[in-house]
Amino acid sequence: DGDQLLLEEAVTNLVDNALKYAGPGASITLSACREGWEAVLAVEDNGPGVPAGELPRLTERFHRPAGSPPGGSGLGLSIVSEIAQTHGGTLQLSCPEGGGLRAEVRLPLAQSSV
C-alpha cells in the first residue's frame, strides 16, 4: 500500500538522477524484488560515482557534490528519502565496486492476516 503519485515521483527522481550524473555512455539498471517483508527498488549506474565521504550528504537538501553538472537544485535524493520515510521505508546509497552509484528504496510490505 502506498501513495502512487509519491512513489512515481521517487522512481522518476532516481532515474533522472542516474541519467544526469552517470554521464554519456553509462548504463543504468532498474530492478525490483521482494526481500522478506520489504519491497526493494534499485537504480544503479556505472558512471563515475561519488567519493565515499559524499554518500551521507547526498540526501541533504540543496547539497550538490563538487564537480556536479550544471543545473539541478540538489533536492532529488532528499525528496526520494522523504518519500521512502513517509512510507515507513528507507533510501540507501552505495558505491558498487567498479564505480557508479546504487540507490535502493526499501519499503515495508503490508502483512496479510492469512
N, C-alpha and C positions, 0 to 999 in steps of 0.2 A: 504494500500500500504506500502511496506517495503522491505528491503533487506533480502531475505530469509536466506542467509548464516549467516548474523549477528544475526538475530532473533533465528536461530537454535543454534548458539553459546551461546546466552543468556540463553536459556532453558537448554542446556547441562550444563552450569556453575552452574545454580541454583540447578539442580538435583544432580550433582556431589557434590556440597557444602553440601546439605542436607544429602546425603549418608555418606559423610565423617565425618560430625560433629554431626549428631543426635545420633550416637552410635548404637551398636548392639541391635537388637530387637525393634528399634524405628519404628514408622510408618511415612510414607511420603505421603502427599496428594497433587496431582496436580489438579488445577481447572482453568477453563477459562470461562469468561462470558462477557456480554456486559452491561455496565452501562452508560446510556445516549449515549454520543458520544465518549466513551472510550472502548477499549478492555482491559480486566483485566486478567492477567495470574498470578496465585499464586502458590507458592510451600511452603508447610507448613509441619513442622515436630513436633514431640512430644518429642524431645531429651531434653537435659539439658538446652538449650537456652544460652543466654549470659546476663551478667549484663546490666541493662538498660543504664548505663553510656558508655558502649561499642558500643551501636547501631549506634551513629553518626560516629564512627570511622571505622565501618566495610567496608565502601566503599572507604576508603583511600588506595591508592596503597601501597602494601607491609605491611600493618598492619595485624598482627596476634594476636588475644587475648591471654593473658596468659593462659597456660594450653592447648593450641591447640595441636591436634595430630601432630606427626612429618610429614614432607612432606608439599607440597604446598608452594606457594610463596606469598600469600596474595594479589593476583591480581583478583581472580574470581569475587567478587562482584563489584569491581571497573570497571571491563570490562562490566559487566551487566549494571551498572549505565550509563556508557558512551554509550552503545548501545541504551538504552532507550532514553537518551538525544538526540542522533543522529536522532531518530525517533520522536522527539518532545514530548517524554514521561518522566516518572519518575520511579525510583525504590524506593519503600517504605519498610522499615524493621520494624517489630514489634515483641514483645514477647507476644504471647497469654497467657491468664490466664491458669495456669496449666503447663507452661513450653513450651519449644520449640522455634522455630523461624518461622516467616512468612515473606516471600519475595514476594512482589507484584509489578509486572511490569504493569504500566498503560500507554497505547498508544492511541493517538487520532485516531479516525476512519475517513476515508475520508467521507466528507459530499456530498451527492448526490444533484443534482440540480432539482430533481423530485418534 
